Amino acid sequence: MIAPDFDRRFEAKPGKTEQVSPLVRRVLCGNAGPFTFTGTSTFIVGRKTVAVIDPGPDDAAHLEALLVALGGETVSHILVTHSHADHSALAGKLAAATGAKTLAEGPVAQTGGTHARFDAGVDHAFTPDLRLAHGDVVTGPGWSLEALFTPGHMSNHMCFALKEERALFTGDHVMSWSTSVVAPPDGDMARYMQSLDLLFHRDDRVYLPAHGPERRDPLPYVRSLIAHRLAREAAILACLGGGLRSIPEIVSRLYADIDPRLHGAAALSVRAHLEKLVDEGKIRVSDGVYELAG
């Protein structure tokens, strides 16, 4: 299977403030890992009166680096793309230090299931001060950020579009270095594909993900991500057609060449694809055994 053209060239250093565009600065947290790449990027939008996007994990050094980067500026909004702890856990402390309100789609849905926790788990404690809906816009002097509801990676995931630079802060929805993990029960592959389609029909000039480098060919890249997911779905159907019946069997066949530390995430992604195919009536399942419908 041909993978998208991933870009893992990323020179940002933890704790350092980097000017990435006239309106945007980035501060990288030192929480590198197999699911966070080199760490979580926190973005500062504007000058003097600013918005902060994805404060990051509950990390004292990162909080200090952010306050140094802000240098006494007024923080008017703290925006959170979604409530994985490597994005949202520092929001409360940053809000207390700056007096700003936190804004997001909402807290994570309480599904009653077991969430994948990885290096950075679900932040069940996070509840924003203000809830955003798709199309809501927050503004400051010289900048405006539109909220785009992009569920799939997580049920409360949002991207934020900076109109003045046609830049999109994509959180974990689209990343240059890797595909996004879609982990049931909160992650949903059908909704993830719909959210990719939403981005494909926009005219953004650059993507600024929360992990890894920016993407300056957004539409071709999103097209490749959609094609990759559809090819993965076709491969799963081929596995079922060839007699494989369980998620571990499918993971062993399709992900034999990836880091074994990622096999747990791969199993969740396969499960997300299978749930989508069940809902579409293409396959059926009984007691964890999957087979083609009809």
C-alpha positions in Angstrom: 0.0 0.0 0.0 1.4 3.4 -1.0 1.5 5.7 2.0 0.9 9.5 1.8 3.9 11.7 1.4 4.7 12.1 5.1 7.2 14.8 6.2 9.2 14.2 9.3 11.7 17.0 8.9 11.0 19.2 11.9 13.7 21.3 13.5 11.7 23.0 16.3 13.3 22.8 19.8 11.3 22.4 23.0 10.9 25.6 25.0 12.0 27.9 22.1 9.6 30.5 20.6 9.5 30.2 16.8 7.9 32.7 14.4 6.2 30.6 11.8 4.3 33.4 10.0 3.6 37.2 10.6 0.7 36.3 12.9 1.8 33.0 14.4 4.4 31.8 16.9 5.0 28.2 17.9 6.3 26.8 21.2 7.1 23.1 21.2 6.6 21.0 24.4 9.2 18.4 25.2 6.8 15.5 25.3 8.1 13.4 22.5 6.8 9.9 22.0 5.6 7.4 19.5 2.2 9.1 19.3 3.3 12.7 19.8 6.3 12.7 17.5 8.7 15.4 18.7 6.0 16.9 21.1 3.0 19.1 21.1 3.1 22.4 19.4 1.3 25.3 21.1 0.5 28.2 18.8 0.2 31.9 19.7 -1.8 34.0 17.3 -1.5 37.7 17.1 0.5 40.4 19.0 -0.2 42.2 22.2 -3.7 40.7 22.5 -3.4 37.0 21.4 -5.1 33.7 21.3 -3.3 30.5 22.4 -4.2 27.2 20.6 -3.6 23.9 22.3 -1.8 24.7 25.6 -0.4 21.2 25.8 0.2 18.7 28.6 0.4 19.5 32.3 4.1 20.3 32.1 5.7 23.0 34.3 8.6 23.7 31.9 6.1 24.2 29.0 4.0 26.5 31.0 7.0 28.6 31.9 8.1 28.7 28.2 4.7 29.8 27.2 4.6 32.6 29.7 8.1 33.7 28.6 6.9 33.7 24.9 3.8 35.7 25.8 6.0 38.3 27.6 3.2 40.1 29.3 0.8 40.1 26.3 -2.9 39.8 27.0 -4.3 36.4 26.2 -7.9 36.8 25.2 -8.7 33.2 24.2 -7.3 29.8 25.0 -8.5 27.5 22.2 -8.3 23.7 22.5 -8.7 21.4 19.4 -9.7 18.4 21.5 -9.4 16.9 24.9 -6.5 14.5 24.7 -4.2 15.4 27.6 -1.3 16.4 25.5 -3.5 19.2 24.1 -5.8 20.3 26.9 -4.3 19.4 30.3 -2.4 22.7 30.7 -5.4 24.8 29.8 -6.6 25.4 33.4 -3.2 26.5 34.6 -2.6 28.8 31.6 -6.1 30.3 32.2 -5.3 30.9 35.8 -2.0 32.6 34.9 -3.4 34.8 32.2 -7.1 35.3 33.1 -8.2 34.1 29.7 -11.2 31.8 29.1 -10.9 28.4 27.6 -12.9 27.5 24.4 -13.5 24.2 22.7 -16.3 22.1 21.2 -17.0 20.7 24.7 -15.8 17.9 27.0 -15.2 14.5 25.7 -18.4 12.4 25.2 -18.9 9.9 28.0 -19.2 6.7 26.0 -18.9 4.2 28.9 -16.3 2.3 27.0 -12.5 2.1 27.4 -10.6 4.9 25.7 -7.2 4.3 24.2 -4.7 6.2 26.4 -1.4 5.9 24.7 1.3 8.3 26.0 -1.3 11.0 26.4 -4.7 9.9 27.5 -8.1 11.3 27.3 -8.5 14.4 29.5 -11.8 13.6 31.2 -11.4 16.6 33.5 -11.3 19.1 30.8 -14.5 21.2 30.3 -14.1 24.6 28.5 -15.4 27.8 29.9 -17.2 28.5 26.6 -18.4 26.0 24.0 -17.9 26.6 20.4 -20.1 25.4 17.5 -19.1 24.9 13.9 -18.7 28.3 12.2 -18.2 30.3 15.4 -15.6 33.0 15.1 -13.4 34.6 17.8 -11.4 37.7 17.0 -8.6 39.9 18.3 -6.7 42.9 16.8 -5.7 41.9 13.3 -6.8 38.2 13.5 -9.9 36.1 13.4 -10.2 32.3 14.1 -13.1 30.3 12.8 -14.0 27.0 14.5 -14.5 24.0 12.2 -16.0 20.9 13.8 -14.0 18.0 12.6 -14.9 14.9 14.6 -13.3 11.5 14.0 -10.0 11.4 15.7 -12.0 12.4 18.8 -15.7 13.3 19.1 -15.0 16.9 20.2 -12.2 17.7 17.7 -12.1 21.1 16.1 -9.8 22.8 13.7 -9.3 26.6 13.7 -9.0 28.7 10.5 -6.9 31.9 10.6 -8.7 33.9 7.9 -5.9 36.6 7.5 -3.3 34.0 6.5 -5.5 31.2 5.1 -3.9 29.0 7.7 -5.6 26.1 9.4 -4.6 24.8 12.8 -5.4 21.1 12.3 -4.7 19.7 15.8 -4.5 15.9 15.3 -7.0 15.7 12.5 -4.3 16.1 9.8 -0.6 15.8 10.5 2.4 15.8 8.2 4.4 13.2 10.0 1.8 10.4 10.2 -1.8 9.5 9.8 -4.2 10.3 12.7 -5.2 7.5 15.1 -8.9 6.9 15.1 -9.6 4.9 18.3 -13.1 3.7 19.1 -15.3 4.1 21.0 -14.8 7.9 21.0 -13.0 7.9 17.6 -15.2 7.3 14.6 -13.9 6.4 11.1 -17.0 7.5 9.2 -17.0 10.9 10.9 -13.3 11.2 10.3 -13.7 10.6 6.6 -16.5 13.2 6.5 -14.2 15.7 8.3 -11.4 15.1 5.7 -13.9 15.8 3.0 -14.9 19.0 4.7 -11.2 20.1 4.6 -10.9 19.0 1.0 -13.5 21.5 -0.1 -11.8 24.5 1.5 -9.1 26.8 0.1 -6.6 26.8 3.0 -3.0 27.7 2.0 -1.2 26.0 4.9 -1.9 23.5 7.7 -0.4 23.9 11.1 -0.7 20.6 13.0 -0.2 20.1 16.7 2.6 17.6 16.0 5.4 18.0 13.4 5.9 20.4 10.5 3.4 22.5 8.6 1.9 21.4 5.3 2.0 23.7 2.3 0.2 21.5 -0.1 -3.0 20.9 1.9 -5.4 19.8 -0.8 -3.2 17.2 -2.5 -2.2 16.0 0.9 -5.8 15.6 2.1 -6.6 13.8 -1.2 -3.8 11.4 -0.5 -5.1 10.8 3.1 -8.5 10.0 1.8 -7.1 7.6 -0.8 -4.9 6.0 1.9 -7.9 5.3 4.2 -10.0 3.9 1.3 -7.1 1.7 0.3 -6.8 0.5 3.9 -10.6 -0.3 3.9 -10.2 -2.2 0.7 -7.3 -4.2 2.2 -9.4 -5.1 5.2 -12.2 -6.3 3.0 -9.6 -8.4 1.1 -8.3 -9.9 4.4 -11.9 -10.9 5.2 -12.4 -12.3 1.8 -9.2 -14.3 2.2 -10.4 -16.0 5.4 -9.1 -13.7 8.2 -11.7 -13.1 10.8 -10.3 -11.2 13.8 -8.6 -7.9 14.4 -5.3 -9.4 15.5 -5.1 -11.4 12.3 -5.8 -8.4 10.2 -3.2 -6.3 12.1 -0.6 -9.0 11.7 -1.2 -9.0 7.9 -1.5 -5.3 7.2 0.9 -3.8 9.8 3.8 -6.3 9.7 6.3 -3.6 8.7 5.5 -0.9 11.4 6.9 -0.4 14.9 5.4 -3.0 17.2 4.8 -0.3 19.7 2.1 1.1 17.3 0.3 -2.2 16.9 -2.2 -1.3 19.6 -3.1 1.9 17.8 -3.2 -0.1 14.5 -5.7 -2.5 16.1 -7.9 0.4 17.1 -7.7 1.9 13.6 -8.7 -1.5 12.1 -11.6 -1.7 14.5 -12.7 1.8 13.5 -12.7 0.7 9.8 -14.6 -2.5 10.7 -17.3 -0.6 12.6 -17.7 1.7 9.6 -18.1 -1.3 7.3 -20.6 -3.0 9.6 -22.7 0.2 9.7 -22.6 0.3 5.9 -23.8 -3.3 5.7 -20.7 -4.5 3.9 -19.6 -6.9 6.7 -21.2 -8.5 9.8 -19.7 -9.3 13.2 -20.6 -11.8 16.0 -18.5 -12.2 19.2 -15.5 -10.4 17.6 -15.6 -12.5 14.5 -15.9 -10.5 11.3 -17.0 -11.7 7.8 -18.2 -10.3 4.6 -22.0 -9.8 4.4 -23.7 -12.1 2.0 
